Amino acid sequence: MNTYSQVCEWSGAIFGMLGAFLLATNTRISRFGWVAFLVANFAMIGFAWSISATALLLQQVVFTATSVLGIYRTGLLRFQFLKESA
C-alpha cells in the first residue's frame, strides 16, 4: 500500500470517529459531525479508488450523499434557489 492510500485510510478513519463523537455528544457543536463525516467520506473515496475497492467506493458515495443531507438538515448549508422559488 502506498503513502497516498495510507493517508486517505487514516484520515478517513480519524474524521469518521470525530464525526461519530460529535454527533453522540448532542451539544451545540454536534452538527459539525456531519462535516467531519463528509471529510471522512472524501478521504475514504480516495482510499477505495487507490486500492480498486469498488464496493467500498460505492458505499462511500452513498454515505457522502447522507452527509450532505445531514449538513443541509442541520442548517449548515442552505440553497438559495430553494428559498427564492418558495
N, C-alpha and C positions, 0 to 999 in steps of 0.2 A: 504494500500500500504506500502511495507517495505522500509527500508532505501536504499537498492540497487536500487530499482525501481525509487525512488525519485532522487538519484544521477544521474542515467542514463538519466532520463527525463530532469532534469535541465541542465546537461552538454550538452546534445543534443540540447536543445533549445538555449543555450548561444553560442555554437560553430556554430550552424546554422545561427544565427543572425550575428555573426562575419564574417562568410564566405560571407553572402549576402552584408554586409557593405564593405568588402574588394573588392569584385568584382564591386560594384557600384561606388567606388571611382575612378576606371580606372586610377590607378597610377602604378608606378614601382613595388609595392608590391602586387598589386591586384591578381596576380596569386596564392598567398598563400591562397586566399579564398577557392580554391579547397581543400587544405589540411585541412582547418577548416571544410569544408563540410564533408570530409572523417572521421574526428574525430566525428563529429555530427552523421554521418551515423552509425558508430560503437556503439556509445552511445545509439542511438535510436533502434538499433537492440537488444541491451541488454535490453532496456526497453520493447520493444514489446515481446521479449521472456519471460520476467518475468511476464507479465500480460496476456500471451497467446493470443496476438492480431495478428492473422495470416495475415490479410490484411496489417497491418502496417509493419509487418516483411517483407513481400514480397516487399512492396513499398521501404523499406529501402535497401533491397538487390539490387534492380534495381538502386536506387539512388547511391549506393556505386559504381556500375559499371560506372555511368556517372561521378562520382567524380574522379575515376581512369583515365577515358578518358580525363577529364579536366586537370588533373595533367600531363598526358602524352603530351597532345597537347600544353601545356604552356612551355614544356621543363624541367620541374622539375624531370621527370622520363624518362629515355631513356633505351630501352632494347638493350643490346649489340648484342644479336644474330640477331637482325634485321639489324644492321649495317654490321655485318660480312658477311651476306648472300647477301647483295646488291652489 
